[in-house]
């Protein structure tokens, strides 16, 4: 018995621990906090931030191409066979002189290995050659460098606007994934109330059946209605699970953690201002228009870069070297060398390649202008459609709200008549179905209104 009690306490402790860990992995969200979470965790947002960092590196990389470059060289070379060169006939007298001197001088080795013992060949190299050097290359003027730096900074602005466009897309995706969960929750809440009311009515009908005031058919009808509602509730609960999974995926939220929504469908803003319904459209607020404008700016810089290739480039260079030559490490000598210079490259003819590149870039600019015009037409259509959908949703909500209130009154009256014995179970079932349909239509209309309002806000970038 003692062992069983210890085991029971251990199980209870483990259950409490698991519940505590589960609670730590659970978070509650409103629509705005869900959007904020997605802004920090959605992979497309993270990718956009990586692109921004990459653009910053491009600016530094372009700056680096204009800085002077210094190179240190170390080179060692040993000749296994020293190269020799033949002497012209006019140098034959030197060979004869060498032979005479070799006969006169007591130690001929002091004359060196002139010609390697041959009067018609001479070597200007030693077996060991060791070279130490430092060279400098610096840009003085290059038009493409300055244009490239402008382009790198313009690209940084472009990826910034890409981030804003990605944020807009993610905000819309989270909104569209968040609202269905609230719609299912609202349906489940109303369905729970209807089930509770129907269970009470069924209990009362069974009591009346036992007293002989109603037939078995009346009880069976209510049993069937209750079973249908319970089946529908189970289906809605599975739909909620699917909707929550889709929301987690859209937010970048861990799929294994619990997610709780704090908001209710009726609490979300659904009223649009008169300016939203009739005001002018500010195209420059739309990220896609800003992207196209940045793309046009980048292409203009591309044209400018092609033009800069017609300009000459000017570079400075210099070097300092120490060269050691000798047959051994002791009989050689060090020879220093240093120089500086300036090099100018002047483009003369490139086979019309640069001119054709400029013409193609100008055609690309024309395409971007046409894309911007088409985007503005698309935005205009989107905003006008969103306004019409909002007005239709608002009118539909007013109509379904009245229908739901009327269906509730009819259902209440039918129940009273049935309990007093002046109504039939068929009337109750019909009123019940009408009420459920009216309630579902009202929730759907409310959902459509909220969604159309948010789509209108996104279209207007409010």
Secondary structure, 3 states (H helix, E strand, C coil): CHHHHHHHHHHHHHHHHHHHHHHHCCEEECHHHHHHHHHHHCHHHHHHHHHHHHHHHHHHHHHHHCCCEEEEEEEEEECCCCCCEECCHHHHHHHHHHHHHHHHCCCHHHHCCHHHHCCCEECCCCCEEEEEEEEEEEEEECHHHHHHHHHHHHHHHHHHHHHHHHHHHHHHHHHHHHHHHHHHHHHHHHHHHHHHHHHHHHHHHHHHHHHCCCCHHHHHHHHHHHHHHHHHHHHHHHHHHHHHHHHHHHHCCCCCCCEEECCCHHHCCCCCCHHHHHCCCCHHHCHHHHHHHHHHHHHHHHHHHHHHCCCCEEEEEEEEEEEEEECCCCCCEEEEEEEEEEEEECCCCCCCHHHHHHHHHHHHHHHHHHHHHHHHHHHHHHHHHHHHHHHHHHHHHHHHHHHHHHHHHHHHHHHHHHHCCCCCHHHHHHHHHHHHHHHHHHHHHHHHHHHHHHHHHHHHCC
